[in-house]
């Protein structure tokens, strides 16, 4: 009587499964080449079988987020941009931005609509918060952005999905320069007209002194 080697059979089975997994992953990447993916494997063992079943799971991340700091005079704003990388449309709701350090001297005032927003495929939506502080601004700000989402189609809106989160840190967000521009009409005229040569005046004012480290990262000055 000949009994096949369990080790050899399992290896052959795993090699065949790995090839199939690799082929499916390549096909999946072609279909969702714009989306970020996370690949995982699950191995299922049964007591009545010598073979192990390997199942490949690919998790697609539908959104990409980035942030920027905006300044207008002495007022500062945090802007978060959410981009839809998938081919589906989603409804966004319950957006929030929290300070992880729980600083009581700093407030993040939302300037976003409270109603739900639809984000279409390859579209970006911006969320803005104004920074208000009673004392000096901290050296760094650790923020956590979150927004709930669900498919925009009516038959799939009942799905319960975990909110999308984006964590980021803002450092050195003091305003170093103030830029002011003004256009003047030609001499002897009151307004600027098409075809006339007008002058543009740009004024750059330094608001704070730069340290030695900041000078290397700030704008380069030339004589």
Secondary structure, 3 states (H helix, E strand, C coil): CCCCCHHHHHHHHHHHHHHHHHHHHHHHHHHCCCCEEEEEEEEEECCCCCCEEEEEEEEEECEEEEEEEEEECCEEEEEEEEEECCCCCEEEEEEEEEECCCCCCEEEEECCCCCCEEECCCCEEEEEEEEEECCCCCCEEEEEEEEEEEECCHHHCCCCCCCEEEEEEEECCCCCEEEEEEEECCCCCCCCCCCCCCEEEEEEEECCCCCHHHHHHCCCCCC
